[in-house]
Amino acid sequence: MDKNRDVPLRELNQQTSRVMARVEAGETITITKDGLPIGDIVPRGGALGRPAYPFRTDPMGMLEIPDLGGPSLTDDEIDETLRGMGGPLDG
């Protein structure tokens, strides 16, 4: 992290005008909480250093699939069932 561009959340809260003046001058500011980045403030029209998604992209842990009472299939049986699906349509 570039310490000159990192601003703790507390500092943003207490010195919003100063931080926004830096953004207005063209600087991208990374807001941190407990030393970890939580977001960026970028100048309007500026290019982001990394994409921003409207959804979570971080790992969310193990996926728990509920038992819906269907048949228990092996990986080979699943592969055989799905083979050919999504291929070109016969016309």
TORPA-4810 file (N, C-alpha, C, O; in nm, 3 decimals):
<nodes>
NODE_1_0.085_-0.119_0.000_0.000_0.000_0.000_0.088_0.124_0.000_0.191_0.128_0.068_M
NODE_2_0.048_0.222_-0.074_0.120_0.349_-0.080_0.070_0.434_0.037_-0.043_0.484_0.035_D
NODE_3_0.154_0.450_0.138_0.112_0.519_0.260_0.069_0.663_0.234_-0.016_0.715_0.306_K
NODE_4_0.124_0.728_0.132_0.086_0.866_0.102_-0.056_0.875_0.048_-0.119_0.980_0.057_N
NODE_5_-0.107_0.767_-0.007_-0.241_0.768_-0.063_-0.342_0.694_0.023_-0.462_0.696_-0.005_R
NODE_6_-0.295_0.630_0.128_-0.385_0.562_0.221_-0.433_0.662_0.325_-0.354_0.736_0.383_D
NODE_7_-0.563_0.662_0.349_-0.621_0.751_0.449_-0.709_0.667_0.541_-0.803_0.602_0.495_V
NODE_8_-0.680_0.667_0.670_-0.766_0.594_0.763_-0.907_0.653_0.764_-0.926_0.772_0.744_P
NODE_9_-1.005_0.567_0.787_-1.144_0.608_0.790_-1.166_0.722_0.889_-1.243_0.814_0.861_L
NODE_10_-1.100_0.718_1.002_-1.113_0.823_1.103_-1.068_0.958_1.047_-1.133_1.060_1.069_R
NODE_11_-0.955_0.958_0.973_-0.907_1.082_0.913_-1.005_1.135_0.808_-1.029_1.255_0.799_E
NODE_12_-1.061_1.043_0.729_-1.163_1.086_0.631_-1.280_1.151_0.702_-1.332_1.253_0.656_L
NODE_13_-1.322_1.093_0.814_-1.433_1.147_0.891_-1.401_1.286_0.947_-1.486_1.375_0.946_N
NODE_14_-1.279_1.303_0.995_-1.242_1.428_1.061_-1.190_1.535_0.965_-1.196_1.654_0.997_Q
NODE_15_-1.139_1.495_0.849_-1.079_1.591_0.757_-1.130_1.568_0.614_-1.051_1.564_0.519_Q
NODE_16_-1.259_1.553_0.599_-1.319_1.522_0.470_-1.281_1.624_0.363_-1.247_1.586_0.251_T
NODE_17_-1.286_1.751_0.396_-1.254_1.855_0.297_-1.111_1.844_0.247_-1.087_1.858_0.127_S
NODE_18_-1.018_1.817_0.336_-0.877_1.803_0.294_-0.858_1.681_0.203_-0.789_1.688_0.101_R
NODE_19_-0.920_1.570_0.242_-0.908_1.448_0.162_-0.971_1.471_0.025_-0.913_1.432_-0.077_V
NODE_20_-1.088_1.533_0.021_-1.155_1.556_-0.107_-1.080_1.656_-0.193_-1.088_1.649_-0.316_M
NODE_21_-1.007_1.748_-0.132_-0.924_1.841_-0.209_-0.812_1.764_-0.280_-0.776_1.798_-0.393_A
NODE_22_-0.759_1.662_-0.215_-0.657_1.578_-0.279_-0.716_1.503_-0.398_-0.653_1.490_-0.503_R
NODE_23_-0.838_1.452_-0.380_-0.906_1.381_-0.489_-0.933_1.479_-0.604_-0.912_1.446_-0.721_V
NODE_24_-0.979_1.598_-0.570_-1.007_1.700_-0.671_-0.880_1.735_-0.750_-0.887_1.769_-0.868_E
NODE_25_-0.765_1.726_-0.684_-0.637_1.754_-0.749_-0.589_1.637_-0.835_-0.484_1.646_-0.898_A
NODE_26_-0.666_1.529_-0.838_-0.633_1.417_-0.925_-0.579_1.293_-0.857_-0.542_1.197_-0.924_G
NODE_27_-0.573_1.295_-0.725_-0.516_1.182_-0.651_-0.624_1.078_-0.621_-0.737_1.113_-0.588_E
NODE_28_-0.589_0.951_-0.633_-0.677_0.843_-0.592_-0.642_0.809_-0.448_-0.525_0.785_-0.416_T
NODE_29_-0.741_0.807_-0.362_-0.722_0.783_-0.219_-0.780_0.646_-0.183_-0.893_0.614_-0.221_I
NODE_30_-0.703_0.567_-0.110_-0.752_0.440_-0.058_-0.788_0.459_0.088_-0.704_0.499_0.169_T
NODE_31_-0.912_0.432_0.122_-0.960_0.443_0.260_-0.931_0.311_0.331_-0.961_0.204_0.278_I
NODE_32_-0.873_0.320_0.451_-0.841_0.201_0.527_-0.915_0.199_0.661_-0.949_0.304_0.716_T
NODE_33_-0.938_0.079_0.710_-0.995_0.060_0.843_-0.912_-0.047_0.911_-0.898_-0.158_0.859_K
NODE_34_-0.857_-0.014_1.025_-0.766_-0.104_1.096_-0.650_-0.146_1.006_-0.602_-0.259_1.014_D
NODE_35_-0.604_-0.054_0.920_-0.490_-0.080_0.834_-0.520_-0.157_0.706_-0.431_-0.178_0.624_G
NODE_36_-0.645_-0.200_0.688_-0.683_-0.276_0.569_-0.765_-0.188_0.474_-0.853_-0.115_0.519_L
NODE_37_-0.736_-0.194_0.343_-0.813_-0.113_0.248_-0.959_-0.157_0.243_-0.989_-0.276_0.237_P
NODE_38_-1.050_-0.058_0.245_-1.193_-0.089_0.237_-1.259_-0.021_0.117_-1.373_-0.053_0.084_I
NODE_39_-1.190_0.071_0.052_-1.249_0.136_-0.064_-1.158_0.244_-0.118_-1.060_0.284_-0.054_G
NODE_40_-1.191_0.291_-0.238_-1.113_0.395_-0.303_-1.203_0.514_-0.335_-1.320_0.499_-0.367_D
NODE_41_-1.145_0.632_-0.326_-1.210_0.753_-0.375_-1.126_0.799_-0.494_-1.007_0.828_-0.479_I
NODE_42_-1.188_0.805_-0.611_-1.115_0.838_-0.734_-1.171_0.967_-0.792_-1.289_0.997_-0.775_V
NODE_43_-1.087_1.042_-0.862_-1.136_1.163_-0.928_-1.242_1.128_-1.032_-1.234_1.024_-1.097_P
NODE_44_-1.339_1.213_-1.047_-1.445_1.190_-1.146_-1.383_1.178_-1.284_-1.304_1.262_-1.325_R
NODE_45_-1.418_1.071_-1.355_-1.364_1.049_-1.488_-1.229_0.983_-1.489_-1.175_0.954_-1.596_G
NODE_46_-1.171_0.959_-1.371_-1.039_0.896_-1.364_-1.050_0.746_-1.382_-1.154_0.686_-1.355_G
NODE_47_-0.944_0.687_-1.428_-0.941_0.542_-1.446_-0.914_0.475_-1.313_-0.827_0.517_-1.237_A
NODE_48_-0.989_0.371_-1.284_-0.968_0.295_-1.161_-0.847_0.203_-1.177_-0.823_0.149_-1.284_L
NODE_49_-0.773_0.187_-1.071_-0.660_0.097_-1.074_-0.702_-0.048_-1.082_-0.626_-0.132_-1.131_G
NODE_50_-0.821_-0.079_-1.036_-0.875_-0.214_-1.043_-1.025_-0.204_-1.063_-1.086_-0.104_-1.022_R
NODE_51_-1.087_-0.302_-1.124_-1.230_-0.292_-1.152_-1.313_-0.293_-1.024_-1.276_-0.354_-0.924_P
NODE_52_-1.424_-0.225_-1.029_-1.519_-0.225_-0.918_-1.643_-0.302_-0.963_-1.701_-0.270_-1.067_A
NODE_53_-1.682_-0.401_-0.887_-1.796_-0.484_-0.922_-1.912_-0.455_-0.826_-1.890_-0.427_-0.709_Y
NODE_54_-2.036_-0.461_-0.876_-2.151_-0.436_-0.790_-2.190_-0.559_-0.708_-2.299_-0.564_-0.652_P
NODE_55_-2.102_-0.658_-0.702_-2.129_-0.780_-0.629_-1.999_-0.829_-0.566_-1.891_-0.786_-0.605_F
NODE_56_-2.011_-0.917_-0.469_-1.892_-0.969_-0.401_-1.810_-1.056_-0.494_-1.865_-1.133_-0.573_R
NODE_57_-1.679_-1.045_-0.485_-1.590_-1.130_-0.563_-1.493_-1.206_-0.473_-1.409_-1.282_-0.522_T
NODE_58_-1.504_-1.185_-0.343_-1.414_-1.254_-0.252_-1.465_-1.396_-0.224_-1.585_-1.421_-0.236_D
NODE_59_-1.375_-1.488_-0.187_-1.420_-1.624_-0.154_-1.514_-1.618_-0.034_-1.488_-1.548_0.064_P
NODE_60_-1.622_-1.692_-0.041_-1.722_-1.687_0.065_-1.730_-1.817_0.145_-1.828_-1.838_0.216_M
NODE_61_-1.630_-1.902_0.134_-1.628_-2.024_0.214_-1.683_-2.144_0.140_-1.711_-2.139_0.020_G
NODE_62_-1.698_-2.252_0.214_-1.747_-2.376_0.156_-1.893_-2.362_0.113_-1.973_-2.297_0.181_M
NODE_63_-1.925_-2.423_0.001_-2.060_-2.422_-0.050_-2.135_-2.541_0.008_-2.091_-2.655_-0.008_L
NODE_64_-2.246_-2.515_0.074_-2.326_-2.623_0.129_-2.446_-2.645_0.037_-2.531_-2.558_0.022_E
NODE_65_-2.450_-2.764_-0.024_-2.558_-2.797_-0.115_-2.660_-2.881_-0.038_-2.624_-2.986_0.017_I
NODE_66_-2.785_-2.836_-0.033_-2.884_-2.912_0.044_-2.921_-3.042_-0.026_-2.917_-3.051_-0.149_P
NODE_67_-2.956_-3.143_0.052_-3.002_-3.270_-0.003_-3.150_-3.254_-0.038_-3.233_-3.235_0.050_D
NODE_68_-3.180_-3.263_-0.167_-3.318_-3.245_-0.213_-3.388_-3.378_-0.237_-3.498_-3.382_-0.293_L
NODE_69_-3.324_-3.486_-0.194_-3.387_-3.617_-0.205_-3.373_-3.681_-0.342_-3.437_-3.782_-0.370_G
NODE_70_-3.290_-3.624_-0.429_-3.270_-3.681_-0.562_-3.175_-3.798_-0.557_-3.124_-3.834_-0.451_G
NODE_71_-3.151_-3.860_-0.676_-3.062_-3.976_-0.679_-2.918_-3.935_-0.649_-2.877_-3.824_-0.680_P
NODE_72_-2.843_-4.025_-0.589_-2.702_-4.002_-0.561_-2.623_-4.045_-0.683_-2.625_-4.163_-0.719_S
NODE_73_-2.554_-3.951_-0.748_-2.480_-3.980_-0.871_-2.331_-3.965_-0.849_-2.286_-3.881_-0.772_L
NODE_74_-2.254_-4.049_-0.919_-2.109_-4.036_-0.916_-2.068_-3.926_-1.014_-2.148_-3.882_-1.097_T
NODE_75_-1.944_-3.883_-1.004_-1.893_-3.783_-1.098_-1.902_-3.831_-1.242_-1.936_-3.754_-1.332_D
NODE_76_-1.873_-3.961_-1.265_-1.880_-4.017_-1.400_-2.023_-4.014_-1.454_-2.045_-3.985_-1.571_D
NODE_77_-2.120_-4.044_-1.368_-2.260_-4.041_-1.411_-2.304_-3.898_-1.445_-2.378_-3.876_-1.541_E
NODE_78_-2.257_-3.803_-1.367_-2.289_-3.662_-1.395_-2.225_-3.620_-1.527_-2.290_-3.555_-1.609_I
NODE_79_-2.097_-3.656_-1.548_-2.029_-3.623_-1.674_-2.103_-3.682_-1.793_-2.122_-3.614_-1.894_D
NODE_80_-2.145_-3.807_-1.783_-2.216_-3.874_-1.893_-2.350_-3.803_-1.922_-2.388_-3.788_-2.038_E
NODE_81_-2.418_-3.761_-1.817_-2.547_-3.693_-1.836_-2.528_-3.557_-1.903_-2.607_-3.518_-1.989_T
NODE_82_-2.423_-3.485_-1.864_-2.401_-3.350_-1.916_-2.327_-3.347_-2.049_-2.326_-3.244_-2.116_L
NODE_83_-2.264_-3.459_-2.089_-2.186_-3.461_-2.213_-2.276_-3.424_-2.331_-2.383_-3.482_-2.349_R
NODE_84_-2.232_-3.329_-2.407_-2.307_-3.286_-2.524_-2.403_-3.172_-2.497_-2.447_-3.105_-2.591_G
NODE_85_-2.435_-3.148_-2.373_-2.525_-3.035_-2.343_-2.452_-2.903_-2.371_-2.334_-2.890_-2.342_M
NODE_86_-2.521_-2.809_-2.428_-2.462_-2.679_-2.456_-2.387_-2.677_-2.588_-2.323_-2.577_-2.621_G
NODE_87_-2.393_-2.787_-2.662_-2.327_-2.793_-2.793_-2.411_-2.724_-2.898_-2.516_-2.668_-2.866_G
NODE_88_-2.366_-2.727_-3.022_-2.441_-2.662_-3.130_-2.578_-2.727_-3.148_-2.595_-2.848_-3.131_P
NODE_89_-2.674_-2.644_-3.181_-2.810_-2.693_-3.202_-2.821_-2.762_-3.338_-2.763_-2.717_-3.436_L
NODE_90_-2.895_-2.871_-3.341_-2.922_-2.936_-3.470_-3.027_-2.854_-3.542_-3.129_-2.817_-3.483_D
NODE_91_-3.004_-2.826_-3.666_-3.097_-2.738_-3.736_-3.165_-2.809_-3.842_-3.248_-2.751_-3.913_G
</nodes>
